Amino acid sequence: MKDGDSSLFPIGEVKARTGLTERRIRYYESLELLTPRRSEGNQRLYALKDIDRLNLIKELLESGVSLKVVKARLTESYQEAEPSERDAPSYFEGKRIAHGEGSRHGSLYPLKDRASILRRLEEDREGHK
């Protein structure tokens, strides 16, 4: 199906391209991990970026990442892609920590995923050597 210049696919095609079940795809939609478009008949229609997103979700989950972390990473990716949508205080707090400013034992709160927290803790350990 076509919508302007972008290709849109029904859930059956998405299922074939991702290896996910229709139920799983709808579950990820219910968690707000993606938002497909709807046809006039209310059929879900997915863009290529939705298929890529589903494949990324699948890869992350298969690598042992939790759904909570997957959602955080996807939100973080969106924020990187859309700088005007960032929450300014969190953004600058993250920048401050990334540049090593502030207390060595400061809050890990601005770090949104496990990988960032582990990286931060490893940096702290290396600093004690």
N, CA and C atoms as a LAMMPS dump frame, in Angstrom:
ITEM: TIMESTEP
0
ITEM: NUMBER OF ATOMS
387
ITEM: BOX BOUNDS ff ff ff
-5.0000000000000000e+02 5.0000000000000000e+02
-5.0000000000000000e+02 5.0000000000000000e+02
-5.0000000000000000e+02 5.0000000000000000e+02
ITEM: ATOMS id mol type element x y z
1 1 1 N 0.841 -1.179 0
2 1 2 C 0 0 0
3 1 3 C 0.877 1.231 0
4 2 1 N 0.348 2.303 -0.534
5 2 2 C 1.112 3.545 -0.62
6 2 3 C 0.399 4.664 0.125
7 3 1 N 1.173 5.505 0.74
8 3 2 C 0.661 6.713 1.384
9 3 3 C 1.636 7.816 1.006
10 4 1 N 1.322 8.545 -0.046
11 4 2 C 2.276 9.526 -0.544
12 4 3 C 3.475 8.796 -1.121
13 5 1 N 4.682 9.16 -0.677
14 5 2 C 5.901 8.532 -1.16
15 5 3 C 6.358 7.377 -0.291
16 6 1 N 5.774 7.172 0.864
17 6 2 C 6.269 6.137 1.76
18 6 3 C 5.413 4.882 1.656
19 7 1 N 6.091 3.744 1.668
20 7 2 C 5.392 2.459 1.613
21 7 3 C 4.816 2.126 2.97
22 8 1 N 3.619 1.608 2.96
23 8 2 C 2.957 1.171 4.184
24 8 3 C 2.568 -0.286 4.006
25 9 1 N 2.731 -1.059 5.071
26 9 2 C 2.519 -2.491 4.995
27 9 3 C 1.494 -2.94 6.027
28 10 1 N 0.651 -3.907 5.66
29 10 2 C -0.289 -4.477 6.634
30 10 3 C 0.469 -5.366 7.618
31 11 1 N -0.184 -5.703 8.706
32 11 2 C 0.47 -6.46 9.773
33 11 3 C 0.993 -7.821 9.297
34 12 1 N 0.321 -8.446 8.323
35 12 2 C 0.795 -9.729 7.802
36 12 3 C 2.165 -9.619 7.157
37 13 1 N 2.396 -8.536 6.416
38 13 2 C 3.704 -8.303 5.791
39 13 3 C 4.759 -8.001 6.861
40 14 1 N 4.389 -7.256 7.871
41 14 2 C 5.31 -6.931 8.968
42 14 3 C 5.693 -8.213 9.702
43 15 1 N 4.733 -9.059 9.906
44 15 2 C 4.968 -10.358 10.544
45 15 3 C 6.019 -11.146 9.757
46 16 1 N 5.885 -11.178 8.431
47 16 2 C 6.833 -11.897 7.588
48 16 3 C 8.223 -11.259 7.618
49 17 1 N 8.289 -9.938 7.691
50 17 2 C 9.581 -9.239 7.662
51 17 3 C 10.309 -9.241 9.005
52 18 1 N 9.586 -9.471 10.089
53 18 2 C 10.209 -9.411 11.416
54 18 3 C 10.298 -10.766 12.112
55 19 1 N 9.44 -11.698 11.705
56 19 2 C 9.391 -12.986 12.4
57 19 3 C 8.611 -12.918 13.709
58 20 1 N 7.947 -11.808 13.945
59 20 2 C 7.135 -11.643 15.152
60 20 3 C 5.697 -12.055 14.857
61 21 1 N 4.996 -12.48 15.871
62 21 2 C 3.581 -12.809 15.695
63 21 3 C 2.759 -11.52 15.686
64 22 1 N 1.558 -11.604 15.116
65 22 2 C 0.668 -10.439 15.118
66 22 3 C 0.365 -10.017 16.55
67 23 1 N 0.182 -10.989 17.412
68 23 2 C -0.111 -10.684 18.817
69 23 3 C 1.036 -9.914 19.47
70 24 1 N 2.281 -10.341 19.178
71 24 2 C 3.463 -9.675 19.75
72 24 3 C 3.57 -8.243 19.21
73 25 1 N 3.325 -8.068 17.921
74 25 2 C 3.387 -6.73 17.317
75 25 3 C 2.357 -5.808 17.966
76 26 1 N 1.148 -6.308 18.159
77 26 2 C 0.106 -5.496 18.808
78 26 3 C 0.458 -5.222 20.27
79 27 1 N 1.12 -6.187 20.923
80 27 2 C 1.557 -5.994 22.308
81 27 3 C 2.558 -4.84 22.387
82 28 1 N 3.535 -4.809 21.483
83 28 2 C 4.51 -3.717 21.484
84 28 3 C 3.817 -2.385 21.204
85 29 1 N 2.794 -2.411 20.372
86 29 2 C 2.013 -1.196 20.133
87 29 3 C 1.318 -0.757 21.424
88 30 1 N 0.76 -1.718 22.166
89 30 2 C 0.068 -1.375 23.417
90 30 3 C 1.024 -0.781 24.446
91 31 1 N 2.309 -1.139 24.355
92 31 2 C 3.327 -0.576 25.25
93 31 3 C 3.858 0.765 24.735
94 32 1 N 3.281 1.209 23.614
95 32 2 C 3.667 2.469 22.984
96 32 3 C 5.108 2.464 22.489
97 33 1 N 5.588 1.297 22.061
98 33 2 C 6.917 1.192 21.473
99 33 3 C 6.89 1.584 19.995
100 34 1 N 5.705 1.585 19.407
101 34 2 C 5.515 2.056 18.046
102 34 3 C 4.056 2.446 17.874
103 35 1 N 3.807 3.262 16.874
104 35 2 C 2.447 3.724 16.604
105 35 3 C 2.188 3.623 15.105
106 36 1 N 1.58 2.524 14.672
107 36 2 C 1.294 2.393 13.246
108 36 3 C 0.188 3.343 12.823
109 37 1 N 0.153 3.613 11.549
110 37 2 C -0.955 4.405 11.002
111 37 3 C -2.152 3.496 10.856
112 38 1 N -3.284 4.076 10.575
113 38 2 C -4.516 3.309 10.371
114 38 3 C -5.118 3.668 9.024
115 39 1 N -5.642 2.649 8.353
116 39 2 C -6.353 2.88 7.095
117 39 3 C -7.741 3.411 7.41
118 40 1 N -8.488 3.772 6.379
119 40 2 C -9.856 4.234 6.583
120 40 3 C -10.707 3.142 7.224
121 41 1 N -10.357 1.884 6.961
122 41 2 C -11.061 0.752 7.554
123 41 3 C -10.484 0.344 8.9
124 42 1 N -9.598 1.181 9.494
125 42 2 C -8.976 0.969 10.796
126 42 3 C -7.954 -0.171 10.808
127 43 1 N -7.431 -0.562 9.638
128 43 2 C -6.381 -1.58 9.563
129 43 3 C -5.045 -0.922 9.905
130 44 1 N -4.225 -1.625 10.684
131 44 2 C -2.903 -1.118 11.016
132 44 3 C -2.037 -1.12 9.759
133 45 1 N -1.3 -0.025 9.565
134 45 2 C -0.379 0.091 8.445
135 45 3 C 0.971 0.551 8.982
136 46 1 N 2.013 -0.181 8.635
137 46 2 C 3.346 0.058 9.177
138 46 3 C 4.281 0.589 8.105
139 47 1 N 5.066 1.59 8.452
140 47 2 C 6.092 2.134 7.571
141 47 3 C 7.368 1.305 7.75
142 48 1 N 8.323 1.5 6.84
143 48 2 C 9.604 0.789 6.948
144 48 3 C 10.301 1.097 8.27
145 49 1 N 10.171 2.339 8.752
146 49 2 C 10.801 2.68 10.039
147 49 3 C 10.174 1.889 11.186
148 50 1 N 8.88 1.567 11.084
149 50 2 C 8.232 0.731 12.107
150 50 3 C 8.797 -0.687 12.07
151 51 1 N 9.02 -1.199 10.869
152 51 2 C 9.588 -2.545 10.72
153 51 3 C 11.003 -2.568 11.28
154 52 1 N 11.792 -1.545 10.967
155 52 2 C 13.15 -1.448 11.523
156 52 3 C 13.109 -1.378 13.043
157 53 1 N 12.176 -0.623 13.569
158 53 2 C 12.027 -0.478 15.026
159 53 3 C 11.674 -1.821 15.664
160 54 1 N 10.758 -2.556 15.041
161 54 2 C 10.381 -3.877 15.557
162 54 3 C 11.571 -4.84 15.523
163 55 1 N 12.356 -4.792 14.46
164 55 2 C 13.54 -5.653 14.385
165 55 3 C 14.56 -5.278 15.46
166 56 1 N 14.694 -3.988 15.743
167 56 2 C 15.593 -3.546 16.812
168 56 3 C 15.087 -4.039 18.168
169 57 1 N 13.799 -3.898 18.409
170 57 2 C 13.205 -4.379 19.661
171 57 3 C 13.487 -5.877 19.819
172 58 1 N 13.264 -6.624 18.756
173 58 2 C 13.486 -8.07 18.776
174 58 3 C 14.95 -8.393 19.092
175 59 1 N 15.882 -7.704 18.432
176 59 2 C 17.311 -7.924 18.683
177 59 3 C 17.69 -7.613 20.125
178 60 1 N 17.205 -6.493 20.642
179 60 2 C 17.526 -6.107 22.017
180 60 3 C 16.994 -7.134 23.016
181 61 1 N 15.755 -7.566 22.815
182 61 2 C 15.164 -8.552 23.723
183 61 3 C 15.912 -9.88 23.647
184 62 1 N 16.311 -10.287 22.438
185 62 2 C 17.051 -11.538 22.278
186 62 3 C 18.431 -11.459 22.926
187 63 1 N 18.978 -10.242 23.053
188 63 2 C 20.291 -10.085 23.686
189 63 3 C 20.191 -9.995 25.209
190 64 1 N 18.961 -10.091 25.738
191 64 2 C 18.785 -10.113 27.186
192 64 3 C 18.373 -8.796 27.81
193 65 1 N 18.117 -7.795 27.01
194 65 2 C 17.698 -6.495 27.517
195 65 3 C 16.216 -6.57 27.901
196 66 1 N 15.843 -5.953 28.997
197 66 2 C 14.444 -5.966 29.445
198 66 3 C 13.604 -5.001 28.61
199 67 1 N 12.293 -5.218 28.617
200 67 2 C 11.383 -4.321 27.899
201 67 3 C 11.483 -2.893 28.426
202 68 1 N 11.676 -2.752 29.721
203 68 2 C 11.8 -1.421 30.317
204 68 3 C 13.008 -0.683 29.732
205 69 1 N 14.122 -1.392 29.596
206 69 2 C 15.328 -0.785 29.029
207 69 3 C 15.14 -0.52 27.535
208 70 1 N 14.476 -1.442 26.84
209 70 2 C 14.194 -1.239 25.419
210 70 3 C 13.415 0.056 25.231
211 71 1 N 12.386 0.244 26.03
212 71 2 C 11.566 1.462 25.927
213 71 3 C 12.415 2.701 26.212
214 72 1 N 13.273 2.625 27.216
215 72 2 C 14.145 3.76 27.541
216 72 3 C 15.092 4.067 26.382
217 73 1 N 15.659 3.029 25.79
218 73 2 C 16.577 3.242 24.661
219 73 3 C 15.859 3.846 23.467
220 74 1 N 14.667 3.363 23.193
221 74 2 C 13.914 3.9 22.061
222 74 3 C 13.534 5.348 22.317
223 75 1 N 13.196 5.677 23.548
224 75 2 C 12.884 7.057 23.904
225 75 3 C 14.127 7.921 23.772
226 76 1 N 15.27 7.383 24.222
227 76 2 C 16.536 8.091 24.132
228 76 3 C 16.9 8.333 22.67
229 77 1 N 16.702 7.34 21.824
230 77 2 C 16.988 7.485 20.393
231 77 3 C 16.12 8.576 19.79
232 78 1 N 14.864 8.613 20.191
233 78 2 C 13.954 9.638 19.69
234 78 3 C 14.445 11.018 20.122
235 79 1 N 14.88 11.132 21.364
236 79 2 C 15.336 12.42 21.863
237 79 3 C 16.587 12.874 21.12
238 80 1 N 17.473 11.933 20.761
239 80 2 C 18.663 12.298 20
240 80 3 C 18.283 12.751 18.603
241 81 1 N 17.254 12.14 18.026
242 81 2 C 16.828 12.485 16.676
243 81 3 C 16.057 13.801 16.649
244 82 1 N 15.418 14.15 17.741
245 82 2 C 14.584 15.352 17.815
246 82 3 C 15.07 16.259 18.951
247 83 1 N 16.164 17.001 18.74
248 83 2 C 16.719 17.815 19.822
249 83 3 C 15.73 18.819 20.402
250 84 1 N 14.816 19.334 19.604
251 84 2 C 13.873 20.325 20.114
252 84 3 C 12.877 19.731 21.097
253 85 1 N 12.766 18.395 21.13
254 85 2 C 11.817 17.728 22.015
255 85 3 C 12.436 17.347 23.362
256 86 1 N 13.711 17.602 23.551
257 86 2 C 14.393 17.203 24.775
258 86 3 C 13.89 17.971 25.986
259 87 1 N 13.962 17.336 27.122
260 87 2 C 13.693 17.993 28.392
261 87 3 C 14.992 18.692 28.782
262 88 1 N 15.036 19.991 28.714
263 88 2 C 16.272 20.752 28.881
264 88 3 C 17.026 20.445 30.175
265 89 1 N 16.392 20.436 31.345
266 89 2 C 17.157 20.153 32.56
267 89 3 C 17.83 18.779 32.531
268 90 1 N 17.119 17.758 32.072
269 90 2 C 17.704 16.419 32.003
270 90 3 C 18.833 16.38 30.988
271 91 1 N 18.645 17.068 29.884
272 91 2 C 19.66 17.097 28.839
273 91 3 C 20.97 17.704 29.373
274 92 1 N 20.881 18.858 30.046
275 92 2 C 22.089 19.505 30.534
276 92 3 C 22.706 18.753 31.706
277 93 1 N 21.883 18.115 32.525
278 93 2 C 22.421 17.291 33.606
279 93 3 C 23.2 16.123 33.015
280 94 1 N 22.666 15.51 31.97
281 94 2 C 23.367 14.418 31.291
282 94 3 C 24.68 14.885 30.69
283 95 1 N 24.681 16.057 30.082
284 95 2 C 25.913 16.615 29.516
285 95 3 C 26.952 16.853 30.609
286 96 1 N 26.494 17.376 31.749
287 96 2 C 27.409 17.651 32.858
288 96 3 C 28.076 16.37 33.325
289 97 1 N 27.305 15.318 33.483
290 97 2 C 27.85 14.036 33.925
291 97 3 C 28.758 13.448 32.855
292 98 1 N 28.355 13.56 31.598
293 98 2 C 29.157 13.016 30.503
294 98 3 C 30.535 13.662 30.444
295 99 1 N 30.629 14.922 30.851
296 99 2 C 31.907 15.616 30.841
297 99 3 C 32.663 15.472 32.163
298 100 1 N 32.151 14.627 33.065
299 100 2 C 32.846 14.341 34.3
300 100 3 C 32.77 15.421 35.349
301 101 1 N 31.84 16.336 35.217
302 101 2 C 31.702 17.397 36.202
303 101 3 C 30.853 16.916 37.368
304 102 1 N 31.058 17.486 38.522
305 102 2 C 30.229 17.157 39.676
306 102 3 C 30.831 16.06 40.526
307 103 1 N 30.091 15.65 41.5
308 103 2 C 30.527 14.648 42.469
309 103 3 C 30.758 13.294 41.822
310 104 1 N 31.791 12.601 42.276
311 104 2 C 32.081 11.254 41.769
312 104 3 C 30.959 10.293 42.14
313 105 1 N 30.297 10.555 43.231
314 105 2 C 29.231 9.669 43.686
315 105 3 C 27.868 10.305 43.481
316 106 1 N 27.758 11.169 42.482
317 106 2 C 26.495 11.837 42.194
318 106 3 C 25.442 10.848 41.713
319 107 1 N 24.303 11.352 41.493
320 107 2 C 23.166 10.539 41.083
321 107 3 C 23.383 9.929 39.709
322 108 1 N 22.923 8.697 39.539
323 108 2 C 22.935 8.05 38.236
324 108 3 C 21.617 8.304 37.51
325 109 1 N 20.728 9.084 38.103
326 109 2 C 19.39 9.308 37.565
327 109 3 C 19.349 9.696 36.087
328 110 1 N 20.182 10.642 35.621
329 110 2 C 20.061 11.032 34.209
330 110 3 C 20.413 9.908 33.233
331 111 1 N 21.114 8.879 33.713
332 111 2 C 21.455 7.767 32.835
333 111 3 C 20.226 6.899 32.683
334 112 1 N 19.802 6.679 31.446
335 112 2 C 18.509 6.077 31.19
336 112 3 C 18.537 4.575 30.944
337 113 1 N 19.715 4 30.713
338 113 2 C 19.714 2.57 30.422
339 113 3 C 20.871 1.877 31.128
340 114 1 N 20.812 0.591 31.149
341 114 2 C 21.793 -0.228 31.857
342 114 3 C 23.203 -0.01 31.326
343 115 1 N 23.342 0.086 30.003
344 115 2 C 24.664 0.26 29.406
345 115 3 C 25.314 1.563 29.874
346 116 1 N 24.549 2.639 29.941
347 116 2 C 25.096 3.923 30.395
348 116 3 C 25.493 3.855 31.863
349 117 1 N 24.687 3.208 32.667
350 117 2 C 24.996 3.084 34.094
351 117 3 C 26.259 2.252 34.285
352 118 1 N 26.363 1.122 33.583
353 118 2 C 27.552 0.274 33.699
354 118 3 C 28.796 1.019 33.228
355 119 1 N 28.667 1.778 32.142
356 119 2 C 29.79 2.566 31.634
357 119 3 C 30.223 3.587 32.681
358 120 1 N 29.251 4.241 33.311
359 120 2 C 29.552 5.247 34.339
360 120 3 C 30.236 4.609 35.546
361 121 1 N 29.745 3.463 35.976
362 121 2 C 30.353 2.776 37.116
363 121 3 C 31.772 2.311 36.797
364 122 1 N 31.989 1.842 35.58
365 122 2 C 33.332 1.417 35.159
366 122 3 C 34.288 2.609 35.166
367 123 1 N 33.826 3.759 34.712
368 123 2 C 34.655 4.964 34.734
369 123 3 C 35.014 5.341 36.165
370 124 1 N 34.049 5.214 37.089
371 124 2 C 34.328 5.503 38.495
372 124 3 C 35.385 4.558 39.058
373 125 1 N 35.258 3.255 38.698
374 125 2 C 36.236 2.279 39.183
375 125 3 C 37.629 2.586 38.656
376 126 1 N 37.732 2.952 37.388
377 126 2 C 39.033 3.271 36.794
378 126 3 C 39.62 4.51 37.449
379 127 1 N 38.778 5.432 37.864
380 127 2 C 39.234 6.645 38.533
381 127 3 C 39.826 6.379 39.909
382 128 1 N 39.433 5.265 40.55
383 128 2 C 39.954 4.928 41.884
384 128 3 C 41.298 4.227 41.809
385 129 1 N 41.726 3.783 40.657
386 129 2 C 42.991 3.052 40.522
387 129 3 C 44.184 3.959 40.538
